[in-house]
Amino acid sequence: MNNWQAIWNRRSSVDKEYTLEDLIKLDGFDSGAGAISPEDWLENCRYISNELKLKNGQSVYEVGCGADAFLKGLLESNQLRVGGAGLLGRFD
């Protein structure tokens, strides 16, 4: 548990612009049978947005968002306001 806490505490000191591909890798969806391309990730985000009937300008807050790949995907595939407690925290 101490290692996880140290990693979590360092996240706010990272000063980098993360791409969707970076965040997919950080969330662990970049290898083996679970590998997902950024294009497929965005398609899945669009599908979920449509299923939830999300409209441009609405807000989405994700709890337990890991490195924020899902939120970044929502942001890149829609005009939403998104936030969460992951690596990036808030995107709008």
ABEGO torsion letter per residue (X at the ends): XAAAAAAAAAAAABBBBBBAAAAAAAAGAABEAABBBAAAAAAAAAAAAAAAGBBBGBBBBBBGAEAGAAAAAAAAABBBBBBBABAAGBAX
